[in-house]
């Protein structure tokens, strides 16, 4: 650990903000631009330590992934560097708490606040997914809230980039309580795994509880085989209309979830406002309907024969 008052590259270390999975997160300062930043660090590993080398590859991938994402609802990444055996990522400093810290204080949100947090989360994910990046670890600790109440997604450290081969099927990554069934099974994931994790987060905001608790084995079994208790059963302030929204987001099979973050957000807003969600197209009905219509359509009338001039 580098003591505050030291430097990493050109950046001044003015204090500590906490500890990440691999190292200290510093309160830093960019003296060239005159900007406060957060600096996440990790020790560069010995080449013989294959596990540590893989962790460092993920650490670098965080900078690569997030550096491609410039959006109001995503924590910005400004720089990556290595100095005296320490690798570091320089990020936007967010002047507010994480969603996790608010949940731990048992600060329950009103429904409009929940919808706003989810809107920021899903808007940021829609932007990320459109650029081929799946976060893979959506949870309260990875959603920061500014003092203005804007939600920003943080920590793309285990994100999957479509052009990268570093994250393969068979690798289990994530935080158990928020992991999708396909993550537990080590399958290749796509954007719908973030939809599932966002559904878990919505459940927790509505009820104050996570849908599945216990150790990793217990959570995995429940995620694969058990439906969670509907939110409205646990909280009188959770509208019953949101039960179906959460259930669809957390469907066991990816193809049964919302196809994208925009569809999830639209359904959430409709349910929260008391509007009936627009019916999803029924492909089978769409295919059959034209044939059925053709079968019952009346035959066109035969054209009238022209009348000879002077005929009665």
Order of alpha helices (4+ residues) and beta strands (2+ residues): beta-beta-beta-beta-alpha-beta-beta-alpha-alpha-beta-beta-beta-beta-alpha-alpha-alpha-alpha-alpha-alpha-alpha
